[in-house]
């Protein structure tokens, strides 16, 4: 029997191919992700109590959304929106197969993660834009600005909770630590014999 050579990863020669990792999420994307999470939590717990902090968090989210839009076109491979349409079209069948534990292998976002990304970005855009409009003089107290802000903000929190549940579920199903991957930026590359 012929042995396969074990690839050297980052100078470590005792790793097996199953232990090899690849950078999936670059540093700017990871910083964006965690800054966005911090701002969303801050904005959720500060309205009417700490209005200035609430506004700062909201305006920061607007800046983060602009960055993510730009990074979606000019960022690293897994940051770009190139596969967005393909993964969104695959989302219904992916979710259907997920009921039976069939997950497939994706280095970047899987179709469900892509769907969540789009839903969160749209909800955040509606929430922050209507929030910014509701504090300007001509729109202050106008229901058709304030109500969508409240509903979109509620949707953001619901989606964020679903996102966390999805990350934990996929981590269990795929037997990989996705939270660590979003901190380090690296995911394991599995090779099947």
C-alpha positions as CSV (number, residue, x, y, z in Angstrom):
1,X,0.0,0.0,0.0
2,X,1.3,3.4,-0.9
3,X,1.2,6.1,1.8
4,X,0.0,9.6,0.9
5,X,2.3,12.5,1.9
6,X,0.9,14.5,4.7
7,X,0.8,18.2,3.8
8,X,2.7,20.6,5.9
9,X,0.4,23.4,7.3
10,X,2.0,26.5,8.8
11,X,5.2,24.6,9.6
12,X,3.6,21.8,11.4
13,X,4.4,18.4,9.9
14,X,2.6,16.1,12.3
15,X,-0.9,17.1,11.2
16,X,-3.1,14.8,9.1
17,X,-5.0,16.1,6.1
18,X,-8.2,16.1,8.2
19,X,-6.6,18.7,10.5
20,X,-5.6,21.1,7.8
21,X,-7.3,24.5,8.0
22,X,-7.8,27.3,5.5
23,X,-8.6,30.9,6.1
24,X,-12.2,31.5,5.2
25,X,-13.1,34.8,6.9
26,X,-10.5,37.5,6.7
27,X,-9.8,39.9,9.6
28,X,-11.8,42.9,8.3
29,X,-14.9,40.6,7.9
30,X,-14.5,39.1,11.4
31,X,-14.0,42.6,13.0
32,X,-17.1,43.7,11.1
33,X,-19.1,40.7,12.4
34,X,-18.2,41.2,16.0
35,X,-18.6,45.0,15.9
36,X,-22.0,44.6,14.3
37,X,-23.1,42.1,17.0
38,X,-21.9,44.6,19.7
39,X,-23.7,47.5,18.1
40,X,-27.0,45.5,17.7
41,X,-27.0,44.4,21.3
42,X,-26.1,48.0,22.4
43,X,-28.9,49.4,20.3
44,X,-31.4,46.8,21.5
45,X,-30.9,47.6,25.2
46,X,-30.5,51.4,25.1
47,X,-33.6,53.0,23.4
48,X,-35.4,55.6,25.5
49,X,-33.0,55.0,28.4
50,X,-29.7,56.0,26.8
51,X,-30.8,57.7,23.6
52,X,-27.5,59.1,22.7
53,X,-25.8,55.7,23.0
54,X,-28.7,54.2,21.0
55,X,-28.1,56.7,18.2
56,X,-24.3,56.1,18.2
57,X,-24.9,52.4,17.9
58,X,-27.4,52.9,15.1
59,X,-25.2,55.3,13.1
60,X,-22.2,52.9,13.6
61,X,-24.4,50.1,12.2
62,X,-25.1,52.3,9.1
63,X,-21.3,52.7,8.6
64,X,-20.8,48.9,9.1
65,X,-23.5,48.2,6.5
66,X,-21.8,50.5,4.0
67,X,-18.4,48.7,4.7
68,X,-20.0,45.3,4.3
69,X,-21.6,46.3,1.0
70,X,-18.2,47.5,-0.3
71,X,-16.4,44.5,1.1
72,X,-19.0,42.3,-0.6
73,X,-17.5,43.4,-4.0
74,X,-13.9,44.1,-3.2
75,X,-13.1,41.9,-0.2
76,X,-11.5,38.5,0.0
77,X,-12.9,35.4,-1.8
78,X,-15.4,34.3,1.0
79,X,-16.4,37.9,1.7
80,X,-17.6,38.6,-1.8
81,X,-21.2,38.4,-2.9
82,X,-20.3,36.4,-6.0
83,X,-22.1,33.2,-4.9
84,X,-25.1,35.0,-3.4
85,X,-27.6,34.2,-6.1
86,X,-26.6,30.6,-6.4
87,X,-26.7,30.0,-2.7
88,X,-30.1,31.8,-2.3
89,X,-31.6,29.7,-5.0
90,X,-30.2,26.6,-3.2
91,X,-31.6,27.7,0.2
92,X,-35.1,26.0,0.0
93,X,-33.7,22.6,-0.9
94,X,-30.9,23.0,1.6
95,X,-33.3,23.7,4.4
96,X,-35.5,20.8,3.3
97,X,-32.5,18.4,3.4
98,X,-31.4,19.8,6.7
99,X,-34.5,18.2,8.3
100,X,-32.8,14.9,7.6
101,X,-29.4,16.0,8.8
102,X,-28.0,16.4,5.3
103,X,-25.8,19.5,5.4
104,X,-23.3,19.3,2.6
105,X,-19.8,20.9,3.0
106,X,-19.3,24.6,2.5
107,X,-16.2,26.5,3.4
108,X,-17.9,29.9,3.3
109,X,-21.6,30.4,4.1
110,X,-23.9,27.6,3.4
111,X,-27.2,28.4,1.6
112,X,-29.1,28.9,5.0
113,X,-26.3,31.2,6.2
114,X,-26.5,33.2,3.0
115,X,-30.3,33.5,3.4
116,X,-29.7,34.7,7.0
117,X,-27.0,37.2,5.8
118,X,-29.4,38.8,3.3
119,X,-32.3,38.8,5.8
120,X,-30.2,40.4,8.5
121,X,-28.6,43.0,6.2
122,X,-32.0,44.0,4.8
123,X,-33.6,44.2,8.3
124,X,-30.6,46.2,9.6
125,X,-30.8,48.6,6.7
126,X,-34.5,49.2,7.3
127,X,-34.0,49.5,11.1
128,X,-31.1,52.0,10.9
129,X,-32.5,54.1,8.0
130,X,-35.9,54.5,9.7
131,X,-34.2,55.0,13.0
132,X,-32.1,57.8,11.6
133,X,-35.2,59.3,9.9
134,X,-37.2,59.2,13.1
135,X,-34.8,61.4,14.9
136,X,-34.8,64.1,12.3
137,X,-37.1,67.1,12.8
138,X,-39.5,66.6,9.8
139,X,-40.2,62.9,10.6
140,X,-40.2,62.9,14.4
141,X,-43.3,61.2,15.7
142,X,-44.4,60.1,12.3
143,X,-45.9,56.6,12.5
144,X,-44.9,55.4,9.1
145,X,-41.3,56.0,10.0
146,X,-41.3,54.9,13.6
147,X,-43.4,51.7,13.2
148,X,-41.2,50.2,10.6
149,X,-38.2,51.0,12.8
150,X,-39.7,49.1,15.7
151,X,-40.7,46.1,13.5
152,X,-37.4,45.9,11.7
153,X,-35.5,46.2,15.0
154,X,-37.6,43.3,16.4
155,X,-36.9,41.3,13.2
156,X,-33.1,41.9,13.6
157,X,-33.2,40.5,17.2
158,X,-35.3,37.5,16.1
159,X,-33.0,36.9,13.2
160,X,-29.9,37.2,15.4
161,X,-31.3,34.6,17.8
162,X,-32.0,32.3,14.8
163,X,-28.5,33.0,13.5
164,X,-27.0,31.9,16.9
165,X,-29.2,28.8,17.0
166,X,-28.3,28.0,13.4
167,X,-24.6,28.3,14.2
168,X,-24.9,26.0,17.2
169,X,-27.0,23.5,15.2
170,X,-24.6,23.4,12.3
171,X,-21.7,23.1,14.7
172,X,-23.2,20.0,16.2
173,X,-24.3,18.5,12.8
174,X,-20.9,19.2,11.1
175,X,-18.8,18.6,14.3
176,X,-16.9,21.8,14.0
177,X,-16.6,24.9,16.1
178,X,-18.1,27.7,14.0
179,X,-17.8,30.3,16.7
180,X,-14.0,29.6,16.9
181,X,-13.9,29.8,13.1
182,X,-15.4,33.3,13.2
183,X,-12.8,34.3,15.8
184,X,-9.8,32.8,14.1
185,X,-11.1,33.0,10.5
186,X,-10.0,29.4,9.8
187,X,-12.1,26.3,9.1
188,X,-10.9,22.7,8.9
189,X,-10.7,21.2,5.5
190,X,-11.9,17.6,5.7
191,X,-10.6,15.0,3.3
192,X,-12.6,11.8,3.0
193,X,-10.8,8.6,2.0
